[in-house]
Amino acid sequence: MITGIAPAKINLFLRVCGKTNSGYHLLDSVIAFTDFGDKLTLNTKAQTAAQDQLYMSGPFATMLTPQQDTGQQDNHQHNNDADNLVMRAVTAFRAAGGRIGPVEIMIEKHIPVSAGLGGGSADAAAALRLVNNCADRPLDDETLYAIAASLGADVPVCLGSCSARVAGIGTECTPYPVKRVPVLLVNPRHPLSTAAVFGQYKAIPSGDAGNLTSTDPTTLLTYGNDLLAPACRLVPEITTILGQLRAAPGCMAATMSGSGASCLGIFTSPDQTAAAAAALRDVGYWAMPTSIKSGD
C-alpha cells in the first residue's frame, strides 16, 4: 500500500491566444502547485478482487459520487464508474503496455470540484504515478506523458506537479521556476463548468505574455486571466471574493485560477493568510491557506 498527494494547481495568469481549427482554445499560462491537495492511497493487495476498485471520502466526495452504503467502516464511497478519470488513467496505463493486477484506489477528496484547481486532473496524474511505481511492468516517462495528454489538457502538467509554463491547448509544458509564497485559495461553493465559461468568452484573444523572466508570483498575476470576465457573469460571487482578498491585510495580489470559480491571494505571511481564511469562512466561503510549492 502506498500513498501520494495530488496537489491543487493554480493559474498565476491565463491568456487566450486563439483557437485551433477543431475549436480548442490556445492558451498561455504559468501553472504552479500548492502544498494542499487530495490524498490517494493505492492498494495492490486486490489480487483477491476480480476488478479495480475506487473509493472516495473527504469533504467533496459527495460531489463526485452518489452516497452509497458500502459496508466499509471507513465510510468511503464506492465508485467503479469506468468514466471516472482515475479509472480511465488505470485502463489507459494497461492499454499502453503497463502491467499491474487489480488495484484498490482510495481518494480523500479535499479539492473542490469544478473549481479551476485541477482536482480531477491532479487525481488522474497521481494515480498514474502510483500505478507506475507499483507495476510489474512500468512505463517510461514519454509514454506516461502521452497517456496524460490523452486524458485531458491539465493532466500532463499535473503529472510532474512542478511549476510550468503551458501553451497550445494546455499540453505543451515547459518547466518554469516560481518562488514559494503563502497563498490563500477561496471558492464560493459553486461548481463552474470550464465549457460554460469558454461558451461565455467572446473577447478578442489577447495573445501570449511574451518573454517571461520573473519568478515572483505577484508579478506573474499582473498578466491577468482572460476568463475572469465570462466566469464572473456566471458566478458573480467571484468579484466579491476578489475584492475581499485584495482588501485583506497582507494580500499583495489576487486573481481567479483557471476557469474559476476559485480565486487565490498571494500573502506576505502565513499568519495573515490564516487570518484572511478565517474571515472568508465566516461569510460562508470555502477557504484554504497553503503555500505555493517552490519551482526552484
Long-range contacts (C-beta under 8 A, 24 or more apart in sequence): 1-41, 1-42, 1-43, 1-44, 1-45, 2-41, 2-42, 2-130, 2-133, 2-134, 3-39, 3-40, 3-41, 3-42, 4-39, 4-40, 4-42, 4-126, 4-129, 4-130, 5-37, 5-38, 5-39, 5-40, 5-126, 6-37, 6-38, 6-39, 6-40, 6-111, 6-119, 6-122, 6-123, 6-125, 6-126, 6-158, 6-161, 7-33, 7-34, 7-35, 7-36, 7-37, 7-122, 7-161, 7-293, 8-33, 8-34, 8-36, 8-37, 8-111, 8-117, 8-118, 8-119, 8-122, 8-185, 8-290, 9-33, 9-34, 9-117, 9-118, 9-121, 9-122, 9-154, 9-157, 9-158, 9-257, 9-258, 10-34, 10-117, 10-183, 10-185, 10-257, 10-258, 10-264, 10-292, 11-116, 11-225, 11-255, 11-257, 11-258, 12-178, 12-217, 12-220, 12-221, 12-223, 12-255, 13-209, 13-220, 13-221, 13-222, 13-223, 13-224, 13-225, 13-255, 14-224, 14-225, 14-226, 14-227, 14-258, 15-205, 15-206, 15-207, 15-208, 15-209, 15-223, 15-224, 15-225, 15-226, 16-201, 16-203, 16-205, 16-206, 16-226, 16-227, 17-167, 17-205, 17-206, 17-207, 17-208, 18-205, 19-205, 20-169, 24-169, 25-169, 25-198, 25-201, 26-167, 26-168, 26-169, 26-205, 27-166, 27-167, 27-168, 27-169, 27-170, 28-165, 28-166, 28-167, 28-207, 28-208, 28-209, 29-165, 29-166, 29-170, 30-163, 30-164, 30-165, 30-166, 30-176, 30-178, 30-212, 30-220, 31-157, 31-163, 31-164, 31-165, 31-166, 32-163, 32-178, 32-217, 32-292, 32-293, 32-295, 33-158, 33-161, 33-162, 33-163, 33-292, 33-293, 34-183, 34-185, 34-290, 34-291, 34-292, 34-293, 35-290, 35-291, 35-293, 36-110, 36-111, 36-185, 36-288, 36-290, 37-110, 37-111, 37-122, 38-107, 38-108, 38-109, 38-110, 38-111, 38-119, 38-122, 38-123, 38-126, 39-107, 39-108, 39-110, 40-105, 40-106, 40-107, 40-108, 40-123, 40-126, 40-127, 40-130, 41-105, 41-106, 42-103, 42-104, 42-105, 42-127, 42-130, 42-131, 42-134, 43-103, 43-104, 43-105, 43-106, 44-100, 44-101, 44-103, 44-104, 44-134, 45-104, 46-101, 46-102, 46-103, 46-104, 47-101, 47-102, 49-102, 49-104, 50-102, 51-80, 51-102, 52-80, 52-87, 52-90, 52-102, 52-103, 52-104, 52-105, 53-78, 53-80, 53-102, 53-103, 53-104, 53-105, 54-78, 54-79, 54-80, 54-81, 54-84, 54-86, 54-87, 54-104, 54-105, 54-106, 54-107, 55-79, 55-104, 55-105, 55-106, 55-107, 56-106, 56-107, 56-108, 56-109, 57-106, 57-107, 57-108, 57-109, 58-107, 58-108, 58-109, 58-110, 59-109, 59-110, 60-109, 60-110, 60-111, 60-112, 60-113, 60-119, 61-107, 61-109, 63-109, 63-112, 63-113, 63-191, 64-109, 64-113, 76-106, 85-120, 85-121, 85-123, 85-124, 85-151, 85-152, 85-155, 86-123, 86-124, 86-127, 88-124, 88-151, 89-124, 89-125, 89-127, 89-128, 89-131, 89-147, 89-151, 89-155, 90-127, 90-131, 92-147, 92-150, 92-151, 93-128, 93-131, 93-132, 93-135, 93-139, 93-147, 96-139, 96-143, 96-146, 96-147, 97-137, 97-139, 97-143, 98-131, 98-132, 98-135, 98-137, 98-138, 98-139, 99-135, 99-136, 99-137, 100-131, 100-134, 100-135, 100-136, 100-137, 101-136, 103-131, 103-134, 105-130, 112-187, 112-189, 112-191, 112-262, 112-286, 113-191, 114-191, 114-192, 114-193, 114-194, 115-187, 115-191, 115-192, 115-257, 115-260, 115-261, 115-262, 116-192, 116-256, 116-257, 116-258, 116-259, 116-260, 116-261, 116-262, 117-185, 117-187, 117-257, 117-258, 117-262, 118-154, 118-158, 118-258, 120-152, 121-151, 121-152, 121-153, 121-154, 121-155, 121-158, 122-154, 122-158, 122-161, 124-148, 124-151, 124-152, 124-155, 124-158, 125-155, 125-156, 125-158, 125-159, 125-161, 126-158, 128-159, 129-159, 161-293, 162-293, 162-295, 163-292, 163-293, 163-295, 165-212, 167-208, 175-295, 176-212, 176-215, 176-295, 177-215, 177-294, 177-295, 177-296, 178-215, 178-217, 178-220, 178-292, 178-294, 178-295, 179-215, 179-216, 179-217, 179-292, 179-294, 179-295, 179-296, 180-291, 180-292, 180-293, 180-294, 180-296, 181-217, 181-218, 181-266, 181-267, 181-291, 181-292, 182-266, 182-267, 182-268, 182-269, 182-270, 182-272, 182-273, 182-289, 182-290, 182-291, 183-217, 183-264, 183-265, 183-266, 183-267, 183-273, 183-289, 183-290, 183-291, 183-292, 184-245, 184-248, 184-251, 184-264, 184-265, 184-267, 184-273, 184-276, 184-277, 184-280, 184-287, 184-288, 184-289, 184-290, 185-257, 185-262, 185-263, 185-264, 185-287, 185-288, 185-289, 185-290, 186-241, 186-245, 186-262, 186-263, 186-264, 186-265, 186-277, 186-280, 186-285, 186-286, 186-287, 186-288, 187-261, 187-262, 187-263, 187-285, 187-286, 187-287, 188-235, 188-237, 188-238, 188-240, 188-241, 188-261, 188-285, 188-286, 189-284, 189-285, 189-286, 190-235, 190-237, 190-261, 191-261, 192-231, 192-234, 192-235, 192-259, 192-260, 192-261, 193-259, 194-258, 194-259, 196-234, 197-227, 197-230, 197-231, 197-234, 197-259, 197-260, 198-227, 198-230, 198-259, 199-230, 200-230, 200-231, 200-233, 200-234, 201-226, 201-227, 201-230, 202-230, 203-229, 215-295, 215-296, 217-253, 217-266, 217-292, 218-252, 218-253, 218-266, 221-253, 221-254, 221-255, 221-266, 222-253, 224-255, 225-255, 225-256, 225-257, 227-256, 227-258, 227-259, 227-260, 228-255, 228-256, 228-260, 231-256, 231-259, 231-260, 231-261, 234-260, 234-261, 235-260, 235-261, 237-261, 238-263, 241-280, 241-285, 244-279, 244-280, 244-283, 245-276, 245-280, 248-272, 248-275, 248-276, 248-279, 249-275, 249-276, 250-275, 250-276, 251-276
